[in-house]
Each structure stands twice: as structure tokens, then as C-alpha cells.
């Protein structure tokens, strides 16, 4: 192999390698945030093999079973395939090992694991970005990995914007923040053109697991004038969470599972906001208050 990269996600050893240099630079953009490990037996391997004037993208499990996932003469297509299959296969494998993936962003804010759960388009990545710019440490903007003991694990994929600019953040402010690096990836689209994907690499990446302490159910609402954050009962929040699981088994199984895993001292909130900076100020104030000892 010309190059090989091993890294860890929630105890899984993932290996990506190739016999060609063509994919290395672009693939590194998607892999650089993960915790590097070396010379360990892999649980899941992705290989790029150049043969017959094409790049063959192959997965292999630790038992040696292989599957060809993609074939293309364009190395950029193989990089795009890596991103899709890495996420889906890791989530499925972790599920079999008892680690559940929740569609949400996750940050370490002053030593407290805070999860933001909401459907796509409700401000999940915006809240994550606001937190990072305020100095939080990055777990993930998409995959919160919850184990059987109620601890969450990092899954630090690069953050992505569809466009070069973001409605809530100036690109220059993000680039000059000292908390996030900017990059991009160009891949061929179905129409034969080139689509540019804007990548953001948080510099403060969480490595250790933490107990999940706060869960925020959020919704962006442009009709509001002020952000509203309120603590809600545990049962009210729990019934909303199963729909955010990446692997779902039905409410009758998923709800008791989440109730058993999430610690009893975890706090739950509902957040509606028109402005992500207002929202983050409320969140920080609440976290600071909850971390302060009660005055008697």
C-alpha cells in the first residue's frame, strides 16, 4: 500500500488505505479530526485499489469479508463514497456493539457534555458552530454516540456548509476565530459538473468520553424576537428522542433503552430561537447556573 491511515471511533479501529496517491489528499480532509492509532488490528477497513484504469473502493470486516462499494475512473468520486460508507457502516457496526448513534450535535462545554437534537434544518449545526466559536470542544455535529453506561463518545467528522457563506456567521469571523480551520472538497456531480463542498475543521476536538449531562431539543423560528430556553420534564424529552436515533427499533424498545442509559441527573431543555447568538448566551447562562453550587 502507498499509504494507510488508522483511527479510532468509540473503540472501533478503522483503517483506510490505498495503492495509489490519487485519493490521499482529499480523503485526509475527511479523516484528519479522528483520533489516530497505529498498527492495531482493524475492525473495519476501506481500501482503494487501482486496477484496469479505475479506482475500486472496497470494504473489509475483521473476519476478512470484502465488498466492492464503488468503481470509478475519477478518484474524487471514491473520496465521496468513503464519506458516505464510513458513516453508515460505523453506525451499523457500533449498533451491534451496543453503542447507539443519535442524529444530533454534541459539545463539551466547560466539562459538561451537551447534546443538541433536532431534525435537519432546525439549527443543529449553527448551535454547534456558535459553541465552538465560544470555546467549546467538539464531539460531533451529526453523530452523538451513546454507550450502555450513559457516556458519549467523539465522532468528529468535518463540519460542512452547502454554500461558501452561512446566514448566521461571517466566513471571515470563522476563519479568524482560532477555533475552526476552513477547507473544501470538489467532487463531480450527477450532471457532469463540479460541486464544491465547504469543510470546517474544529481545532478543539474532544477525545475522552463524558457522561451526557444536558439535552437541548431545539427549533429555529424566524418569527420570534427573542430566544426562549426552558427546562422540561424528563419524560417529555425522552418521547422525542427515539425519532433521532440512526438505528430505530420502534418506540417500545427505543424509549426504555434511552431511559436506562441517560443518567437521572441529566437535564432536558426546549429551545426556540431566531438568532443563534442569543440562543448560545441563554445556553451558557443555564450551564453556568447548573454548574454552580447551590447557595444555602
LODREN-124068 format. One record per residue: residue number from 0; x, y, z of N, C-alpha, C in turn; residue in three letters. Coordinates in steps of 0.001 Angstrom, whole numbers, plus 500000, padded with zeros to 6 digits. Layout:
<sites>
k nxx nyy nzz caxx cayy cazz cxx cyy czz r
NUM X Y Z X Y Z X Y Z ALA .
...
</sites>
This chain:
<sites>
k nxx nyy nzz caxx cayy cazz cxx cyy czz r
0 500823 498804 500000 500000 500000 500000 500868 501262 500000 UNK .
1 500436 502270 499228 501178 503523 499164 500978 504342 500428 UNK .
2 499783 504266 501012 499522 504983 502251 498423 504272 503033 UNK .
3 498443 504481 504351 497464 503855 505242 497219 504779 506422 UNK .
4 495966 504835 506857 495590 505719 507969 494668 504938 508892 UNK .
5 495044 504834 510176 494224 504154 511181 493741 505160 512214 UNK .
6 492485 504978 512622 491929 505884 513614 490852 505162 514421 UNK .
7 490458 505801 515515 489540 505203 516473 488235 505982 516529 UNK .
8 487110 505270 516501 485795 505854 516757 485091 504961 517774 UNK .
9 484938 505450 518988 484241 504727 520057 484764 503308 520243 UNK .
10 486069 503160 520174 486690 501858 520391 486869 501022 519143 UNK .
11 486263 501416 518041 486472 500720 516769 487747 501237 516110 UNK .
12 488540 500316 515590 489721 500700 514823 489347 500648 513336 UNK .
13 489413 501806 512693 489087 501924 511285 490385 502152 510513 UNK .
14 490541 501462 509407 491721 501652 508558 491278 502038 507153 UNK .
15 491916 503077 506617 491700 503494 505232 493059 503461 504548 UNK .
16 493159 502768 503403 494440 502676 502719 494237 502635 501207 UNK .
17 495342 502777 500485 495273 502806 499032 496616 502416 498438 UNK .
18 496573 501865 497228 497809 501585 496497 498130 502715 495521 UNK .
19 497366 503816 495621 497563 504978 494751 497581 506248 495593 UNK .
20 498350 507229 495147 498393 508510 495848 497205 509405 495519 UNK .
21 496405 509012 494531 495402 509916 493974 494376 510389 494994 UNK .
22 493969 509526 495921 492885 509868 496854 493378 510436 498174 UNK .
23 494666 510348 498454 495150 510608 499810 494836 512015 500288 UNK .
24 495125 513021 499469 494953 514396 499921 493498 514700 500237 UNK .
25 492575 514294 499350 491160 514573 499589 490604 513740 500739 UNK .
26 490980 512476 500822 490475 511641 501916 490954 512158 503263 UNK .
27 492156 512682 503303 492688 513209 504563 491813 514339 505094 UNK .
28 491181 515104 504209 490317 516200 504636 489125 515689 505445 UNK .
29 488691 514463 505164 487552 513888 505880 487971 513063 507092 UNK .
30 489267 512746 507202 489727 511846 508257 490589 512526 509315 UNK .
31 491005 513759 509098 492052 514377 509910 491657 514632 511355 UNK .
32 490351 514684 511671 489932 515007 513037 489845 513782 513951 UNK .
33 489892 512585 513388 489737 511387 514212 491023 511078 514983 UNK .
34 490857 510380 516090 491996 510020 516938 492838 508937 516262 UNK .
35 494090 509255 515998 494964 508352 515252 495436 507207 516153 UNK .
36 495405 506000 515620 496017 504837 516258 496930 504195 515215 UNK .
37 497839 503348 515667 498804 502770 514733 498987 501283 514975 UNK .
38 499118 500563 513876 499470 499129 513852 498600 498293 514783 UNK .
39 497305 498545 514762 496367 497716 515513 495507 496917 514549 UNK .
40 495025 495742 514955 494103 495003 514093 492851 495835 513840 UNK .
41 492407 495913 512607 491258 496762 512288 489944 496015 512507 UNK .
42 488924 496779 512844 487556 496269 512883 486838 496483 511558 UNK .
43 487258 497531 510854 486656 497872 509568 487730 498547 508722 UNK .
44 487819 498100 507476 488851 498626 506579 488221 499072 505270 UNK .
45 488693 500215 504769 488315 500692 503443 489592 500822 502615 UNK .
46 489597 500195 501437 490783 500211 500579 490431 500738 499198 UNK .
47 491375 501465 498626 491270 501900 497236 492329 501146 496440 UNK .
48 491883 500398 495437 492775 499590 494600 492631 500084 493165 UNK .
49 493749 500484 492563 493715 500938 491171 493989 499747 490266 UNK .
50 493014 499449 489443 493102 498264 488584 492252 498487 487339 UNK .
51 492793 498099 486180 492069 498218 484901 491592 499647 484666 UNK .
52 492480 500604 484923 492224 502031 484668 491057 502583 485482 UNK .
53 490814 502018 486652 489730 502514 487510 490107 502319 488968 UNK .
54 489486 503127 489818 489677 503027 491268 488549 502173 491846 UNK .
55 488923 501110 492516 487959 500203 493142 487969 500468 494641 UNK .
56 486807 500791 495183 486672 501116 496603 486041 499918 497300 UNK .
57 486764 499342 498268 486407 498049 498855 486372 498157 500370 UNK .
58 485339 497574 500988 485298 497477 502454 485641 496054 502869 UNK .
59 486174 495930 504084 486549 494615 504618 486319 494615 506127 UNK .
60 485650 493574 506646 485475 493476 508092 486621 492683 508696 UNK .
61 486623 492575 510020 487769 491942 510678 487840 490444 510420 UNK .
62 486752 489860 509911 486771 488443 509543 487304 488227 508139 UNK .
63 487551 489320 507420 488103 489208 506076 487077 489267 504958 UNK .
64 485801 489416 505284 484757 489505 504262 484847 490858 503560 UNK .
65 484898 490835 502224 485064 492045 501445 483830 492346 500601 UNK .
66 483652 493652 500314 482565 494086 499451 483039 495270 498621 UNK .
67 482875 495184 497305 483207 496317 496455 482066 497316 496499 UNK .
68 482380 498548 496917 481359 499556 497151 481207 500544 495996 UNK .
69 482291 500779 495262 482248 501793 494221 483395 501553 493244 UNK .
70 483159 501860 491965 484200 501810 490940 484081 503058 490092 UNK .
71 485197 503753 489884 485174 504977 489090 486574 505265 488562 UNK .
72 486613 505972 487446 487883 506456 486927 488272 507797 487560 UNK .
73 487378 508355 488333 487624 509641 488990 487849 509405 490482 UNK .
74 489046 509715 490959 489383 509478 492367 488502 510278 493313 UNK .
75 487979 511413 492839 487136 512243 493708 485811 511547 494022 UNK .
76 485294 510762 493100 484082 510000 493365 484325 508976 494474 UNK .
77 485498 508392 494491 485825 507408 495523 485915 508085 496889 UNK .
78 486456 509296 496938 486500 510031 498202 485094 510321 498706 UNK .
79 484196 510722 497814 482809 510957 498210 482161 509670 498711 UNK .
80 482493 508545 498086 481953 507256 498532 482476 506888 499915 UNK .
81 483729 507230 500203 484278 506964 501535 483456 507664 502597 UNK .
82 483145 508930 502378 482406 509671 503392 481069 508991 503690 UNK .
83 480331 508623 502652 479013 508007 502830 479119 506670 503547 UNK .
84 480003 505822 503079 480075 504459 503629 480756 504416 504990 UNK .
85 481700 505311 505237 482309 505368 506564 481250 505620 507622 UNK .
86 480417 506627 507423 479416 506972 508418 478408 505850 508595 UNK .
87 477870 505345 507499 476802 504343 507595 477312 503032 508187 UNK .
88 478495 502581 507771 478983 501295 508270 479442 501385 509721 UNK .
89 480033 502509 510112 480437 502665 511513 479208 502675 512419 UNK .
90 478170 503401 512035 476947 503456 512844 476338 502067 512986 UNK .
91 476277 501314 511896 475698 499969 511945 476546 499032 512805 UNK .
92 477851 499128 512704 478732 498259 513484 478674 498606 514963 UNK .
93 478671 499895 515289 478578 500302 516693 477242 499873 517295 UNK .
94 476181 499926 516507 474876 499480 516993 474932 498028 517448 UNK .
95 475614 497194 516707 475747 495785 517082 476555 495614 518366 UNK .
96 477402 496603 518670 478236 496548 519875 477611 497291 521048 UNK .
97 476376 497776 520853 475661 498402 521960 475842 499899 522083 UNK .
98 476423 500542 521086 476586 501992 521098 475592 502583 520101 UNK .
99 474692 503425 520599 473636 503990 519758 474046 505367 519250 UNK .
100 473748 505617 517977 474039 506905 517367 472758 507731 517281 UNK .
101 472830 508964 517783 471689 509877 517780 471998 511030 516831 UNK .
102 471058 511329 515950 471224 512428 514988 471165 513750 515746 UNK .
103 472325 514286 516062 472414 515480 516898 473847 515982 516886 UNK .
104 474029 517215 517332 475380 517716 517548 475708 517604 519035 UNK .
105 476993 517556 519329 477433 517268 520693 478703 518041 520990 UNK .
106 478709 518741 522126 479844 519559 522532 480195 519294 523987 UNK .
107 481454 519531 524311 481905 519616 525690 481988 521097 526040 UNK .
108 481067 521543 526879 481028 522943 527294 481448 523006 528759 UNK .
109 482658 523455 529009 483179 523587 530377 483065 522272 531150 UNK .
110 483395 521179 530482 483397 519875 531134 482062 519163 531168 UNK .
111 481042 519734 530551 479717 519132 530532 479333 518763 529095 UNK .
112 478923 517510 528884 478501 517066 527562 477091 517565 527289 UNK .
113 476943 518343 526201 475665 518960 525851 475288 518501 524450 UNK .
114 474105 517921 524325 473628 517416 523040 472500 518298 522519 UNK .
115 472534 518589 521211 471505 519374 520549 470810 518490 519525 UNK .
116 469570 518116 519814 468842 517175 518971 467721 517891 518238 UNK .
117 467705 517740 516940 466652 518341 516124 466742 517812 514717 UNK .
118 465647 517840 513988 465662 517378 512607 466502 518339 511777 UNK .
119 466884 517912 510587 467713 518744 509716 467020 520071 509424 UNK .
120 467807 521146 509472 467279 522460 509174 466763 523237 510369 UNK .
121 466923 522693 511572 466405 523364 512766 467486 524100 513555 UNK .
122 468726 524123 513038 469769 524917 513681 470806 524116 514432 UNK .
123 470846 522812 514229 471783 521955 514957 473239 522358 514714 UNK .
124 473616 522482 513444 474998 522835 513118 475310 524282 513476 UNK .
125 474305 525159 513402 474516 526554 513779 474817 526670 515268 UNK .
126 474061 525943 516095 474329 525951 517530 475703 525365 517833 UNK .
127 476055 524318 517099 477368 523705 517279 478474 524705 516937 UNK .
128 478316 525419 515833 479317 526405 515426 479425 527533 516445 UNK .
129 478284 528014 516932 478304 529074 517946 479051 528614 519192 UNK .
130 478826 527378 519602 479524 526844 520760 481019 526739 520541 UNK .
131 481420 526280 519357 482845 526165 519054 483522 527537 519054 UNK .
132 482847 528522 518493 483413 529868 518477 483529 530453 519880 UNK .
133 482722 529934 520814 482787 530375 522208 483769 529543 523028 UNK .
134 484448 528568 522387 485480 527814 523079 485119 526407 523489 UNK .
135 483963 525906 523088 483578 524525 523417 484449 523543 522648 UNK .
136 484488 522310 523142 485234 521249 522476 484271 520397 521651 UNK .
137 484758 519914 520528 483928 519293 519500 483869 517771 519655 UNK .
138 482660 517251 519841 482409 515817 519726 481991 515480 518294 UNK .
139 480902 516117 517831 480361 515834 516505 479269 516849 516190 UNK .
140 479001 517042 514898 477862 517874 514516 476734 517020 513940 UNK .
141 476876 515683 514014 475889 514820 513369 475619 513530 514122 UNK .
142 476626 512991 514812 476521 511671 515430 476896 511748 516911 UNK .
143 475905 511653 517784 476168 511529 519218 476140 510050 519565 UNK .
144 477271 509514 519987 477403 508083 520244 477216 507814 521732 UNK .
145 476100 507174 522076 475721 506936 523471 475916 505468 523806 UNK .
146 476774 505187 524809 477023 503786 525156 476073 503316 526256 UNK .
147 476210 502071 526667 475270 501461 527607 475398 502043 529008 UNK .
148 476516 502701 529312 476718 503318 530627 476297 504789 530650 UNK .
149 475765 505298 529548 475316 506675 529511 476399 507684 529178 UNK .
150 477523 507201 528644 478610 508084 528245 478580 508294 526735 UNK .
151 479029 509466 526313 479055 509786 524892 480499 509816 524394 UNK .
152 480665 509390 523136 481976 509242 522513 482109 510202 521329 UNK .
153 483323 510669 521046 483523 511556 519901 483340 510835 518559 UNK .
154 482738 511537 517627 482659 511114 516218 482908 512387 515392 UNK .
155 484155 512874 515388 484441 514222 514881 484637 514306 513370 UNK .
156 483569 514094 512650 483644 514310 511211 483800 515811 510946 UNK .
157 484297 516215 509777 484358 517650 509485 482958 518233 509341 UNK .
158 482766 519443 509820 481515 520145 509610 481447 520593 508153 UNK .
159 480224 520681 507614 480082 521021 506199 479018 522089 506008 UNK .
160 479322 523033 505118 478345 524023 504681 478054 523776 503221 UNK .
161 476800 523925 502854 476424 523757 501454 476950 524896 500593 UNK .
162 477035 526091 501185 477488 527266 500447 478710 527866 501139 UNK .
163 479402 528741 500436 480619 529336 500993 480322 530225 502184 UNK .
164 479136 530825 502195 478734 531670 503312 477638 530986 504119 UNK .
165 477430 531448 505330 476411 530909 506233 475541 532075 506689 UNK .
166 474224 531887 506754 473361 533026 507128 473621 533573 508518 UNK .
167 474199 532777 509402 474391 533236 510776 475820 533693 511080 UNK .
168 476776 533299 510239 478180 533559 510567 478905 534140 509361 UNK .
169 479726 535150 509594 480604 535641 508556 481760 534664 508381 UNK .
170 482043 534318 507156 483140 533387 506899 484450 533896 507498 UNK .
171 484698 535195 507360 485951 535761 507882 486039 535620 509393 UNK .
172 484883 535732 510088 484886 535587 511546 485239 534160 511949 UNK .
173 484729 533202 511201 485024 531802 511499 486503 531513 511243 UNK .
174 486997 531962 510085 488381 531678 509720 489366 532341 510671 UNK .
175 489017 533513 511202 489928 534256 512062 489715 533969 513552 UNK .
176 488806 533047 513859 488453 532792 515256 489544 532078 516033 UNK .
177 490396 531325 515327 491373 530485 516010 490786 529195 516545 UNK .
178 489508 528945 516265 488843 527729 516744 488486 526753 515627 UNK .
179 488436 527233 514375 487983 526409 513260 488820 526725 512029 UNK .
180 489311 525684 511354 490024 525845 510088 489080 525576 508914 UNK .
181 489305 526273 507809 488471 526127 506622 489178 525280 505566 UNK .
182 488385 524509 504816 488898 523711 503703 487743 523469 502735 UNK .
183 487976 522718 501699 486914 522402 500750 487250 521109 500020 UNK .
184 486237 520540 499387 486399 519334 498578 485545 519483 497325 UNK .
185 486152 519291 496160 485434 519358 494893 485154 517948 494389 UNK .
186 483880 517672 494092 483571 516347 493554 482631 516478 492357 UNK .
187 482716 515511 491424 481864 515567 490233 480424 515221 490586 UNK .
188 479488 516058 490117 478088 515793 490413 477438 514980 489296 UNK .
189 476159 514657 489487 475454 513786 488542 475268 514435 487177 UNK .
190 475366 515763 487110 475179 516475 485848 476494 516669 485085 UNK .
191 477572 516118 485619 478854 516237 484943 479642 517479 485326 UNK .
192 479114 518256 486250 479816 519434 486728 480594 519140 487995 UNK .
193 481097 520199 488606 481852 520074 489849 481096 520805 490958 UNK .
194 480877 520121 492051 480237 520714 493228 481294 520897 494315 UNK .
195 481350 522075 494866 482313 522350 495942 481622 522208 497294 UNK .
196 482174 521368 498134 481699 521172 499497 482646 521910 500442 UNK .
197 482096 522798 501269 482915 523588 502176 483039 522856 503513 UNK .
198 484268 522589 503900 484565 521811 505104 485127 522728 506184 UNK .
199 484765 522413 507439 485257 523167 508579 485789 522182 509614 UNK .
200 487030 522399 510013 487701 521501 510944 487889 522187 512295 UNK .
201 487065 521852 513288 487281 522407 514631 488664 522033 515156 UNK .
202 489303 522962 515835 490651 522735 516346 490644 522150 517756 UNK .
203 489556 522366 518511 489453 521820 519867 488562 520584 519831 UNK .
204 489172 519443 519581 488426 518192 519412 488466 517385 520703 UNK .
205 487307 516961 521145 487190 516136 522345 487704 514725 522061 UNK .
206 488452 514149 522984 488950 512777 522835 488337 511825 523867 UNK .
207 488113 512309 525096 487637 511434 526160 486106 511366 526142 UNK .
208 485578 510275 526692 484135 510160 526871 483694 511020 528054 UNK .
209 482427 511429 528026 481821 512157 529138 480415 511628 529362 UNK .
210 479941 511732 530593 478536 511430 530858 477679 512520 530227 UNK .
211 476593 512110 529591 475690 513074 528960 474917 513804 530049 UNK .
212 475071 515133 530117 474510 515914 531216 473369 516838 530810 UNK .
213 473332 517256 529533 472304 518199 529087 471856 517813 527685 UNK .
214 470549 517823 527457 469989 517568 526133 469052 518721 525793 UNK .
215 469323 519356 524658 468538 520501 524207 467770 520104 522948 UNK .
216 466445 520159 523027 465599 519955 521858 465309 521332 521278 UNK .
217 465724 521572 520070 465732 522943 519565 464953 523088 518265 UNK .
218 464587 524351 517997 463875 524687 516765 464166 526133 516413 UNK .
219 464712 526346 515236 464885 527713 514734 463519 528263 514339 UNK .
220 463233 529499 514749 461939 530111 514467 462158 531599 514178 UNK .
221 462137 531953 512892 462416 533327 512490 461324 534303 512916 UNK .
222 460149 533801 513295 459053 534694 513690 459229 535255 515095 UNK .
223 460119 534676 515881 460345 535149 517245 461238 536384 517252 UNK .
224 461162 537138 518316 462075 538266 518508 463161 537959 519536 UNK .
225 462898 536993 520421 463852 536609 521446 463938 535089 521532 UNK .
226 465116 534594 521854 465280 533157 522083 464627 532765 523402 UNK .
227 464082 531553 523459 463407 531052 524662 463961 529667 525003 UNK .
228 464511 529543 526192 465048 528277 526689 464332 527917 527978 UNK .
229 463760 526717 528034 463054 526307 529246 463366 524848 529549 UNK .
230 463548 524556 530832 463758 523170 531240 462435 522427 531156 UNK .
231 462483 521193 530677 461268 520393 530512 461425 519070 531249 UNK .
232 460300 518407 531585 460383 517132 532303 461092 516054 531490 UNK .
233 461694 515129 532192 462440 514052 531560 461565 513263 530583 UNK .
234 460347 512911 531019 459513 512072 530166 459120 512792 528881 UNK .
235 458926 514096 528962 458554 514867 527772 459676 514850 526735 UNK .
236 460913 514964 527199 462046 514947 526286 462306 513555 525733 UNK .
237 462212 512558 526588 462551 511205 526162 461660 510711 525026 UNK .
238 460379 511072 525040 459495 510586 523976 459845 511224 522632 UNK .
239 460614 512323 522641 461015 512973 521392 462310 512415 520829 UNK .
240 463087 511715 521644 464417 511302 521205 464454 510097 520269 UNK .
241 463581 509088 520407 463712 507922 519522 463705 508242 518036 UNK .
242 462992 509280 517620 462951 509621 516202 464304 510104 515698 UNK .
243 465215 510459 516604 466530 510939 516202 467581 509829 516180 UNK .
244 467230 508613 516573 468176 507501 516506 468444 507133 515050 UNK .
245 469702 506877 514723 470019 506453 513364 469567 505022 513101 UNK .
246 469588 504182 514124 469058 502810 514013 467873 502722 514968 UNK .
247 466693 502556 514403 465472 502572 515206 464831 501186 515263 UNK .
248 464326 500849 516457 463678 499559 516656 462222 499702 517100 UNK .
249 461731 500913 517065 460362 501163 517495 460336 501750 518897 UNK .
250 459308 502540 519172 459200 503257 520447 459222 502310 521645 UNK .
251 458606 501151 521510 458508 500222 522645 459884 499748 523113 UNK .
252 460863 499703 522216 462215 499294 522591 463145 500492 522796 UNK .
253 463007 501493 521943 463952 502608 521981 463755 503499 523206 UNK .
254 462523 503745 523595 462278 504617 524745 462844 504031 526038 UNK .
255 462573 502764 526382 463186 502204 527605 464712 502167 527529 UNK .
256 465250 501905 526344 466700 501882 526193 467308 503239 526523 UNK .
257 466739 504307 525975 467257 505648 526242 467071 506037 527705 UNK .
258 465950 505680 528275 465696 505992 529684 466698 505303 530598 UNK .
259 467069 504078 530243 468033 503333 531059 469447 503893 530915 UNK .
260 469790 504374 529754 471162 504828 529510 471416 506257 529984 UNK .
261 470474 507140 529766 470689 508545 530105 470560 508717 531622 UNK .
262 471583 509231 532241 471632 509318 533702 470485 510163 534241 UNK .
263 470096 509842 535469 468957 510523 536082 469225 511998 536350 UNK .
264 470484 512393 536455 470782 513803 536712 470918 514624 535429 UNK .
265 470678 513990 534290 470708 514726 533024 469539 515713 532979 UNK .
266 469786 516917 532493 468744 517930 532381 468310 518070 530922 UNK .
267 467026 518392 530746 466441 518480 529406 465842 519867 529203 UNK .
268 465981 520387 527983 465512 521727 527682 464826 521752 526316 UNK .
269 463952 522750 526167 463400 523059 524855 463822 524480 524501 UNK .
270 464348 524627 523293 464881 525912 522845 464232 526316 521530 UNK .
271 463685 527535 521490 463214 528140 520253 463988 529440 520069 UNK .
272 464499 529668 518856 465363 530835 518707 465309 531398 517288 UNK .
273 465402 532739 517196 465515 533388 515898 466956 533775 515567 UNK .
274 467800 533760 516591 469174 534226 516463 470071 533282 517255 UNK .
275 471047 532684 516584 471859 531657 517227 472735 532240 518334 UNK .
276 473118 533514 518231 473957 534121 519267 473153 534358 520546 UNK .
277 471895 534788 520393 471007 534880 521547 470850 533516 522205 UNK .
278 470641 532508 521368 470436 531148 521881 471645 530689 522680 UNK .
279 472837 530950 522147 474027 530458 522846 474235 531183 524172 UNK .
280 473901 532465 524229 474004 533187 525501 473101 532555 526556 UNK .
281 471886 532176 526160 470980 531515 527111 471533 530174 527564 UNK .
282 472071 529426 526623 472607 528102 526944 473788 528232 527910 UNK .
283 474702 529136 527625 475857 529321 528508 475423 529751 529905 UNK .
284 474461 530654 529983 473980 531105 531290 473374 529951 532072 UNK .
285 472609 529100 531399 471992 527952 532062 473038 526954 532526 UNK .
286 474027 526692 531689 475074 525750 532071 475897 526275 533230 UNK .
287 476200 527558 533217 476947 528146 534334 476139 528061 535633 UNK .
288 474834 528280 535534 473987 528219 536726 473900 526799 537257 UNK .
289 473779 525836 536353 473662 524447 536790 474963 523905 537360 UNK .
290 476085 524482 536931 477387 524025 537431 477747 524670 538757 UNK .
291 477095 525786 539097 477414 526490 540334 476765 525790 541535 UNK .
292 477463 525669 542651 476876 525068 543836 475711 525887 544357 UNK .
293 474716 525199 544848 473532 525898 545389 473916 526700 546631 UNK .
294 473350 527898 546755 473592 528744 547925 472567 528422 549001 UNK .
295 473027 528145 550206 472108 527810 551317 472130 528899 552338 UNK .
</sites>
